[in-house]
Amino acid sequence: MTSTLNTAAIPLEPETLRRLASQNGPCVTLLIPVSRPGAQDGARRVVVNDLVRNVAAQLHAHKWGVPPAELLGPLEEFAGTMNDGGGEGLGLFCAPGFFHVAVVPGESAASATIANHFHIAPLATAVFAPHDFYILGLNRRNLRLLHYAHGRCEEVPLPASVPKNEDVFNAFDKPDHELRNRSAAGSSLGSMGNVIFGTTSDHEDRREYEHHFYLAVDRGLKDTVKDTPLLLAGLHEEALEFRRAARHCKLLEAIVEGNPEYMKAPELAPRAAEAAVGHYHALGEAVMAKYREMPDRARTLAGVREVWKAAAAGRVHQLCAAEATEFPGDIHNPHSHEDLINAALAETLRNGGDVFLLPKDRLPADSPVTAILRF
C-alpha cells in the first residue's frame, strides 16, 4: 500500500506547538519514548501497536462525534511503517483532518491520550527553551565557539574578526594599559605638558583590559551570531565580565560554569541543554515576579478552572504553570479525561499568549496555574 501520510519526523518547533494547540478535538496524542537498538523495553513497533489498540478501545467505547476510523486510519497506517531498530522519541498528533508526527525530546514513557486538546504540556519546556544557539567558551588564552542545535553540539571556527586570545588582541588594538590619571600642567611648565599624579591599581588595570578584550570579541561576533542567542561557558567571573561588555550579542541568562578548555563538544551538549532550560525558567520567573507586583490585580488570575476559562476566552496574555502537574476535568465530553492545565496552556497558545512551565515550588501553594490577563 502506498502511504498517504507524511511520516517524516522533524523536531517540534514553537510555531508547530502553537498550530497543534489550535486544532479542534477530539485530539489523539501518542508519545513514543526513545528506543535504542537492542533495548529490552519492547520493540517500537509493538509499543506503537499497543498504543493504537488503546486508542481504538477508547474510541469505540465512547461517542466522540466522529467515526473511529477517521482517527484510527492514519494511526494504523503510521504503525505499519514502524520497525524494531530503535529511534528518537516521537509524538503523533491526530485530529479530524489533521495528522502530524514530530521528534519530541525527553520522553521516557509511552502514553496515549484522547481529549479536546493535544497533550502538549509535557513538551512545552523542551520546545520553548532555546534549542538553536551558539556557545562561547571564555578563556583568554584560547576562545572557542560552538554551535548547539536540538541536542547536538559541534565546534565552529571563530570569525576572523574575533581575537582568539589576548596576544592576538594586542596585535589588533592596544588600549592605554597604563590607564594613568593625568592633570594638565600650567603654561609655565613649558614642554612638560600633562603631569602624572597617580596610577590605577593592577586589579583595576586588569579588569579594564579584560573589558576592552571582551568588547572586541562581542563586536567581532555580531555578524556571525546575529540574532541567534549566545550561551557563555566559563568561569563565573569571566562570564560576568563578558556580560558587562556585551553590546551586540543576545545572551542567554544561564551560563555553563567551568573551564571550557577541557569541555569536549559532546560532553558540553547536555549542559548546554540544561542551561537553555534555565534560561526559559528565568523568563518564567520574571513573569511570576511581574504577576506578584502588578498593582492592577484585576489583570491577574489564579485557579485552574478560572485560568482555563479566561484562556478559552482569549484573555490570557502570559500563563505560568507547574511542571509535571495535572488537574483532571472534563470539557464538553465527560469521557475526555481532560487535563485542565494542559487545556489552559493550549487555549493560551491558540489565542497568541505565552506560556511558561516552572518547577512547582515557583508557583503559589494554592494554585499550580497563574495568569496575567490582557483585559
PEDA-V645960 format. One record per backbone hydrogen bond with DSSP energy under -1.0 kcal/mol. NH is the residue of the N-H (numbers start at 0). CO is the residue of the C=O. Records with the same first field share a line. If there is no record, write none. Layout:
NH: CO, CO
This chain:
11: 102
16: 12
17: 13
18: 14
19: 15
20: 16
22: 19
26: 114
27: 93
28: 112
29: 91
30: 110
31: 89
33: 106
34: 86
38: 35
46: 42
47: 43
48: 44
49: 45
50: 46
51: 47
52: 48
53: 49
54: 50
55: 51
56: 52
57: 53
58: 54
59: 55
60: 56
61: 57
69: 66
70: 67
71: 67
72: 68
74: 70
75: 71
76: 72
77: 73
78: 74
79: 75
80: 77
81: 78
86: 34
89: 31
90: 101
91: 29
92: 99
93: 27
94: 97
97: 94
99: 92
101: 90
102: 9
103: 88
110: 30
112: 28
114: 26
119: 117
122: 119
126: 122
127: 123
128: 124
132: 147
133: 228
134: 145
135: 230
136: 143
137: 232
141: 138
142: 163
143: 136
145: 134
146: 153
147: 132
148: 151
149: 130
151: 148
153: 146
155: 144
161: 158
165: 139
168: 164
169: 165
170: 166
171: 167
172: 168
176: 174
180: 197
182: 194
184: 192
188: 185
189: 186
191: 188
192: 189
194: 182
196: 180
204: 200
205: 201
206: 202
207: 203
208: 204
209: 205
210: 206
211: 207
212: 208
213: 209
214: 210
215: 211
216: 212
217: 213
218: 214
219: 215
220: 216
223: 220
224: 220
225: 221
227: 224
229: 249
230: 133
232: 135
233: 255
238: 234
239: 235
240: 236
241: 237
242: 238
243: 239
244: 240
245: 241
250: 248
251: 229
255: 231
261: 258
262: 259
267: 263
268: 264
271: 267
272: 268
273: 269
274: 270
275: 271
276: 272
277: 273
278: 274
279: 275
280: 276
281: 277
282: 278
283: 279
284: 280
285: 281
286: 282
287: 283
288: 284
289: 285
290: 286
291: 287
292: 288
293: 289
296: 294
298: 295
299: 296
300: 370
302: 368
306: 302
307: 303
308: 304
309: 305
310: 306
311: 307
312: 308
313: 310
314: 309
316: 371
317: 371
318: 353
319: 369
320: 355
321: 367
322: 357
328: 337
332: 330
335: 332
337: 328
339: 326
342: 338
343: 339
344: 340
345: 341
346: 342
347: 343
348: 344
349: 345
350: 346
351: 348
352: 347
353: 316
355: 318
357: 320
361: 358
362: 359
366: 363
369: 319
370: 300
371: 317
372: 298
373: 314
